[in-house]
Amino acid sequence: MWKMTLKQRRRHGELVTEFDRLKKNPYLQVEEDYQFGQNAEEDEKYREVIEAFNKVVTEMHEIEEAARQRS
């Protein structure tokens, strides 16, 4: 197992909390019959949540990789 610094552990914990919150957001899962372009407001909600989720996952991955390389 890799070792994280205290700062990395704290940030990773914050990201896990945000990850769990975003997973529960209904706009993370695009409905099968949803068609983009028909409702700009709904499209923006989907886009914002998906971008936030991707950002969290990317940062979590970067922290984990940095910790692995440090070990």
N, C-alpha and C positions, 0 to 999 in steps of 0.2 A: 504494500500500500504506500502511496506517496504521502509526503508531509507538506502540509500547507502552513504558511506563516499565519500569525494571528490575524493580520489584516485580510489575508485571503479567506480564512475561515469565516470571518465576520461578513465579508462581502458575499461569499458563496451562500451563507445562511440567508442573507437578505434576498438574494436572487432566487433561492428555493422557495421562499415565502411568496415572492412575486409570481414565480412559475406556477405554484399551486393556485394562486388567485386567478391567474389568466386562464388556466385549464378549465375553470368553472364558468368562464364567460361564454355565453351562448353564441357570440359573434366569432369565436375561434373556429367553429365548425360551420362551413358554408353548406347550406341546405342543397340537396341534389337538384331541386327544381328552381333554385335561385338563379336569376339572370342579371349579371352586372350591366349597368348602363341604364336601367329602367328607373332607379331611384338613387340619385346621387348621395342623399343623406345616409341611406343604408350602406351603400358602397363604401363610404368614408368610414363608417363604424367598423365594417369588416376589415378594411385596410389598416386602420389604426391598431386594432387588436392583434392582427396577424403580424404586423411590423414590430409591435412591442414584444410579442412572444418570441419572434426570431431574434431580437436584440438580446433578450434575457438568456436564451439558449446559447447564443454565440458567446456572450460574456462568461457564462458558466463553463463552457468548453475551454475558453482561453485560460481561465483560472486553473482548471484541472490539468491542462497541458503544461502550464508553467510550473505547477507543483510536481508533476511527474519528472520534468527535466531537472528540477532542483534536487530530487532524490538521488 
